[in-house]
Amino acid sequence: MIAICLWEFTRRDSACELVLAALSFLVIIALALWAAIRTMRLGQRSISLHSNPAYILYSDFEALVNYGVFYIPFRAYWYFFKFALLSFAFVEASFIGLGQNSATSQAVAILIMESAKLTVVSLIKPYMDSRTNSLNVAISTVGLMNAIMLTLFTRDFGLPVLFGS
């Protein structure tokens, strides 16, 4: 959704679409930031009171229901990792939405970001169990392969066009 909103800023089709894109962009960013700040405060409060972030995050029913989707897949000390992934998605969407005039810079940026994501997920293994870590490493690997193909099939490398003009 962020990529579409940012792309609309480059198109400037009509004033109504720009206003709708700006409002959607602001609401999405505000909600993500609010959830991030709230989860971080709960985790930090739990660390200061109980020396463990899991105590409040998993025992407080209201926190679990409202914000659990952000930290349940991760180990207790990696409760903030979802927001790193959301930041990654925001930066990637920014390159996609705003970089429409330069396919090469888009492809190279996405390639660098996907390789960094694969490296981070492979090294720190932030997810709760080994199966989930393996699954997310596989997902990041597919994302990296996709970025490699995207980079190769930009017209700068001189590969033949398979479909279209």
C-alpha angles and dihedrals in degrees: 000000000000091000091052092048093049091044089054089057089060094047099048094194098162139344092248092055091048092051091047091048092048093049093047091048093050094046093050093047093044093050093047092048092046092051091045094051093045093049092046091051092050091049094047092047090051091050093049095047102034105015089238129083092211096065099075096022093058103027100047104084095201093052091046094051096042102038106012093104088068099054111017096090092055136073114263096259091048095056090126095054094096089066091052087054091048090050089050090051091049093052091045091049089049091056091047096045100040101031098066093122095058115047092176096055089045093051095045093047092050090047092053093046095048092049090050091049092050091049094049095045091046096048105040099032095204098179125103100251139014094256092056091045090051092048092051092046087053091048090050090048091054089049090052092049088050090051091049091052091046090052094047095048097052106108094248094084095056096236113157118264110250101193133015125359 
